[in-house]
Amino acid sequence: METLKVSTKSSPNSVAGAMAGVVRSEGEVVVQVVGAGALNQAVKAIAIARGYVETSGIDLVCVPTFAEVEIDGEPRTAIRLVIGDRTRVSCESAPAPAPAAIPPVIVAAVAPTPGTEPRPRIGDSRPAPRPGPDEQHPRATA
């Protein structure tokens, strides 16, 4: 599988053309970026490339993963984007990281207290629960 390296100075239109060509010929392409600016250029290129290949019936998708790379002798964290047709992109080419265990302290902090209503979420039309006259607000200090 071919790897394209994208930098902050890369032209999104040029990268998109390269992506489209590789996806048409090989089915998938890997794009590697280091840094926010390079990722921005790569994402713009993916959006442009989707337009280039849609007439061919290709629906581009992107599977991001982290990778450790060495640049000028220094270890860096890169982002690798596996890009290909929705029907052909394999998750094996972009392995998922092992799930992290959630510390019990966090589980206890987010678990609902028995006998209480869950807090409303953004967009919820229910009003937020109010403490009763004998209850103290949960954020109030003693």
DAZINOR-V94350 format. One record per backbone hydrogen bond with DSSP energy under -0.5 kcal/mol. CO is the residue of the C=O (numbers start at 1). NH is the residue of the N-H. If there is no record, write none. Layout:
{{CO:NH} {CO:NH}}
This chain:
{{2:4} {2:30} {4:6} {4:32} {6:34} {7:10} {10:12} {11:15} {12:16} {13:17} {14:18} {15:19} {16:20} {17:21} {18:22} {19:23} {20:24} {21:25} {22:26} {22:27} {23:27} {27:85} {29:83} {30:4} {31:81} {32:6} {33:79} {35:39} {36:40} {37:41} {38:42} {39:43} {40:44} {41:45} {42:46} {43:47} {44:48} {45:49} {46:50} {47:51} {48:51} {48:52} {49:53} {50:54} {53:56} {53:58} {54:57} {57:59} {58:60} {59:86} {61:84} {62:64} {63:82} {65:80} {67:69} {67:78} {69:71} {69:76} {71:74} {74:71} {76:69} {76:78} {78:67} {79:33} {80:65} {80:82} {81:31} {81:83} {82:63} {83:29} {84:61} {85:88} {85:89} {90:93} {91:94} {101:103} {103:106} {103:107} {104:108} {105:109} {106:110} {107:111} {113:116} {121:124} {132:135} {137:140}}
